[in-house]
Amino acid sequence: MIPVTDNVFLFAQKKPNITYSLIGISIGLFLWELKLELGNELGYAINNLGLIPAQITNAIAAAMSGNSAAWVAVLMSLTGIFTGMFLHSSFAQILGNLLFLWVFGNTLEKIIGHRDFLLLYLTGGILTGFFQVLVQVLVEPNLTVPLIGANGAIASILGAYIFKFPKVKIDSVLPLVIIFIPVQIPAFYYLFWWFIQQFFYGIGSLNIPPSGANQFSITYWIHGIGLLLGAGYMGICKKR
């Protein structure tokens, strides 16, 4: 199921400049990743910019053992939560994320404004990243695969949109072999489709050592917390 556009008419037609900028930055960085892959340099870059649970686990263990300087390594490792938000590990992942950002972020930014939209995007991505680190350290502390992608941030945008417009019809396309059937789907349907879509993000994966990025992990679903964060944010905006 591919979302195309929504049917929300707004009198105040503000340009969604933040949405455009985030899409442009993500595409530019993905092209940079492709260039690095051709030169066999992608693994080094992603392992330095992505979120690697094993690095955080080792740094925390060293700090807890009495090495106070290791806390600096902990903070440095956590920067991967932010930098990893703007990188993607496959064609399917970046296409899915940016398509959702275009359809749902476009309207949402016009409603809540540029500043609040950017705050929601970054907060959703960073907080889901922290939750992911917490669970990852407990479940798979020795995972050396870099975790990257804007999934948490996109989930927060989707959650906020569905909270605001649960019954709005989304113009979508249903691929059926070589035939594309236009359909209208209620926005809340994409709440479930977002989880299903996670299974397909490995399609067209880049070659990122040691064994690829974003391989299936139980903590990968922690990004779903972004849906609740987005809905909660819109609830606060409604009261405000």
C-alpha positions in Angstrom: 0.0 0.0 0.0 1.6 3.3 -1.1 0.2 6.6 0.3 0.1 9.4 -2.3 -1.7 12.4 -0.7 -4.4 13.2 1.8 -7.7 15.1 1.4 -7.2 17.8 4.0 -8.0 21.3 2.7 -6.3 24.1 4.5 -7.2 27.8 4.0 -3.7 28.9 5.3 -1.4 27.4 2.7 2.0 27.7 4.4 4.8 26.0 2.5 6.1 23.0 4.5 9.7 24.1 4.2 10.9 21.9 7.0 9.4 18.8 5.3 11.1 19.8 2.1 14.4 20.4 3.9 14.4 17.1 5.7 13.6 15.2 2.5 16.4 17.1 0.7 19.0 16.4 3.4 18.0 12.7 3.6 18.3 12.3 -0.2 21.6 14.1 -0.3 23.1 12.0 2.5 21.9 8.8 0.8 23.6 9.8 -2.4 26.7 10.4 -0.3 26.3 6.8 1.1 26.0 5.4 -2.4 29.2 7.2 -3.4 31.0 5.8 -0.3 29.7 2.3 -1.1 31.3 2.5 -4.6 34.6 3.3 -2.9 34.2 0.6 -0.2 34.3 3.4 2.4 30.6 3.1 3.6 31.3 0.8 6.5 33.7 3.1 8.1 31.4 6.1 7.9 28.2 4.3 9.1 30.1 2.7 12.0 31.2 6.1 13.1 27.9 7.9 12.6 25.3 5.2 13.4 24.1 3.8 16.7 26.1 0.7 17.8 24.7 -0.9 21.0 27.9 -2.8 21.7 29.9 0.4 21.9 27.5 1.9 24.3 27.4 -1.3 26.4 31.2 -1.5 26.6 31.5 2.2 27.5 29.0 2.0 30.2 30.7 -1.1 31.7 34.0 0.7 31.7 32.5 3.7 33.4 30.7 1.6 36.0 34.0 -0.1 36.8 35.5 3.1 38.0 36.9 4.6 34.8 35.3 8.1 35.0 36.8 9.0 31.6 34.7 6.3 30.0 31.6 8.5 30.5 32.9 10.7 27.7 32.9 7.6 25.5 29.3 6.9 26.5 28.2 10.4 25.5 30.2 10.1 22.2 28.4 6.8 21.5 25.0 8.3 22.1 25.6 11.0 19.4 24.8 8.2 17.0 21.2 8.5 18.0 21.1 12.0 16.3 23.4 11.4 13.4 21.9 8.0 12.6 18.5 9.7 12.1 19.6 11.1 8.8 21.2 8.0 7.3 19.5 5.0 5.8 20.6 1.4 5.1 18.5 0.5 2.1 16.5 1.9 -0.8 13.3 0.5 0.7 13.9 2.2 4.0 14.6 5.7 2.6 11.7 5.5 0.1 9.3 4.4 2.7 10.3 7.0 5.3 10.4 9.9 2.9 7.1 8.9 1.3 5.4 8.9 4.7 7.1 12.2 5.6 5.9 13.8 2.4 2.3 12.7 2.7 1.7 13.1 6.4 4.4 15.7 7.3 3.2 18.0 4.5 -0.2 18.7 6.1 1.0 18.4 9.7 3.6 21.1 9.3 1.1 23.5 7.9 -1.1 23.0 10.9 1.4 23.1 13.8 4.0 25.4 12.2 7.6 25.0 11.2 9.1 25.2 14.7 6.8 22.7 16.4 7.0 20.3 13.5 10.8 20.3 13.6 10.8 19.9 17.4 8.4 17.0 17.0 10.5 15.3 14.4 13.8 15.6 16.3 12.3 14.8 19.7 10.5 11.7 18.3 13.7 10.5 16.7 16.0 11.1 19.7 13.6 9.8 22.4 12.9 6.6 20.4 16.6 6.2 20.0 17.1 6.5 23.7 14.5 3.8 24.4 16.1 1.7 21.7 19.4 2.0 23.4 17.9 1.1 26.8 16.2 -2.1 25.5 19.1 -3.0 23.2 21.6 -2.9 26.1 19.3 -5.3 28.1 18.4 -7.6 25.2 21.3 -7.6 22.7 24.2 -5.8 24.4 26.8 -7.2 22.1 25.1 -6.2 18.8 27.8 -4.6 16.6 25.4 -3.8 13.7 24.9 0.0 13.3 21.3 1.1 13.7 20.3 3.9 11.4 17.2 5.5 9.9 14.5 8.1 10.6 11.9 5.4 11.5 11.3 6.8 15.0 11.0 10.4 13.8 8.6 9.3 11.0 6.6 7.3 13.5 6.1 10.4 15.6 4.8 12.4 12.6 2.5 9.5 11.7 1.2 9.3 15.3 0.5 13.0 15.5 -1.3 13.0 12.1 -3.5 10.1 13.0 -4.4 11.7 16.3 -5.5 14.8 14.5 -7.1 13.2 11.4 -8.0 9.5 12.2 -10.7 9.3 9.6 -9.3 11.4 6.8 -9.1 9.4 3.5 -5.6 9.0 2.2 -5.3 8.6 -1.6 -3.2 5.5 -2.0 -2.0 3.1 -4.7 -2.4 -0.7 -4.3 0.3 -2.5 -6.4 -1.0 -5.7 -7.9 1.7 -7.3 -9.9 2.1 -4.8 -12.8 -1.3 -3.1 -12.1 -1.6 -0.1 -9.7 -5.1 0.3 -8.3 -6.1 3.7 -6.8 -7.9 3.4 -3.5 -8.8 5.7 -0.5 -7.7 4.4 2.9 -8.6 5.9 6.3 -5.5 7.5 7.9 -5.7 5.2 11.0 -5.1 2.2 8.7 -1.5 3.4 8.2 -1.0 2.9 11.9 -0.9 -0.9 11.3 0.7 -0.6 7.9 3.7 1.2 9.4 4.6 -1.9 11.4 4.1 -4.2 8.4 6.3 -2.0 6.4 9.3 -2.5 8.7 9.7 -6.0 7.4 10.4 -4.7 3.9 13.1 -2.2 4.8 15.8 -4.7 4.0 15.1 -4.6 0.3 17.9 -3.0 -1.6 20.2 -3.0 1.4 23.6 -1.3 1.1 26.7 -3.3 1.9 27.6 -2.0 5.4 30.1 -4.1 7.4 30.2 -6.1 9.6 27.1 -7.8 8.4 24.8 -5.1 7.1 22.8 -2.4 9.0 19.4 -2.6 10.6 19.1 -6.4 10.6 16.0 -7.6 12.3 16.2 -6.9 16.0 13.5 -6.9 18.7 14.5 -3.3 19.7 13.9 -2.2 16.1 10.2 -2.2 17.0 10.9 0.3 19.8 10.6 2.9 17.1 6.8 2.3 17.4 7.0 4.4 20.6 7.3 7.3 18.3 3.6 6.8 17.4 2.6 7.4 21.0 5.0 10.3 21.3 3.4 12.0 18.3 -0.1 11.4 19.5 0.8 12.7 23.0 2.4 15.8 21.4 -0.8 16.6 19.5 -2.8 16.1 22.6 -0.7 18.8 24.3 -1.1 21.1 21.3 -4.8 20.6 21.4 -5.0 21.7 25.1 -2.6 24.6 24.4 
